Amino acid sequence: MRGVVFDGKRTEVVDDLEIRDPGPGEVLVAVAAAGLCHSDLSVIDGTIPFPVPVVLGHEGAGVVEAVGAGVSHVVPGDHVSLSTLANCGACAQCDRGRPTMCRKAIGMPGQPFSRRGNPLYQFASNSAFAERTLVRAVQAVKIPADIPMTSAALIGCGVVTGVGAVLNRAKVDRGDSVVVIGTGGIGLNVIQGARIAGALTIVAVDANPAKEAVARQFGATHFLTSADAVRDILPSGADHAFECVGRAELIRTAIDLLDRHGQAVLLGVPAATAEASFLVSSLFLDKSILGCRYGSSRPQRDVALYAELYREGRLLLDELVTATYPVEDFDRAADDAHEGRVARGVLVF
């Protein structure tokens, strides 16, 4: 079968991948579409260290092909959106409703794939850039069959991360003010999460002025090409500032833009060794810096919720899909994503 493999030096679209049958508690999914997220590019450029060779991809949707023993919530033929969260469901963190903190969900990656007799790693417990992938049952979230696969694919990462950061982690409330630094796939979902939450002022900041129209479409009330002008709109500062780029200096910017009791939420992924600095005294008015893993989500609840919000017209998904590519055009899709030409490019099988 076809898939995108990174060997530590280059990516290659291969056609001779193999995958084992599902074991107990596992689901085999025929992938129909997979979004290309910057986290995939970060594996390639080394920002996210990951063992190789690895089958890339982690934002996908498809059709259940087979299930292992003990799986009852999905059956062959069901449409599913795939989560990257392979949590155990039994530890103290899972029991508290915090599956993103499950230590088994961040453990050593599995190797369900093989090529020419050699095992390959699975990225983010998902590897959606393959015609078939094997996930834990908890990662396969059933969705209505009328949602286009190219749109459904985006729920499992970009939407869960961005919208979830607003609703679950920051808990943005009606009337709040929000600044979003970076309007790529994650930033746009933060913007629409803030809109859904009822934020009154949503300021999008992006150096590319061409992104203004889509930022406003998703819910931004203001658009700026520099954070320097945010105080002209919010003289006292923002209740919430989301850093969605992954640059250390922008973390300082997000903190400096906060009002009293404000929150800076970090969503961008800088290099693993990156350090950021800020004035300690700037936090003494009850300001907070919040990390956020995977939108602090509970995927079986949140993915299903977002699917229904989409069906009601309240959550935009189709509008996120800037371009689709056959999997053979991975290099072109990666170049478009790297150059910021797309909100989300989607690979189709």
Secondary structure, 3 states (H helix, E strand, C coil): CCEEEECCCCEEEECCEEECCCCCCEEEEEEEEEEECHHHHHHHHCCCCCCCCEECCCCEEEEEEEECCCCCCCCCCCEEEECCCCCCCCCHHHHCCCHHHCHHHHCCCCCCEEECCEEEEEHHHCCCCECEEEEEHHHEEECCCCCCHHHHHHHHHHHHHHHHHHHHHHCCCCCCEEEEECCCHHHHHHHHHHHHHCCCEEEEECCCHHHHHHHHHHCCCEEECCHHHHHHHCCCCEEEEEECCCCHHHHHHHHHCEEEEEEEEECCCCCCCCCCCCCHHHHCCCCEEEECCHHHCCHHHHHHHHHHHHHCCCCCCHHHEEEEEEHHHHHHHHHHHHCCCCCEEEEEC
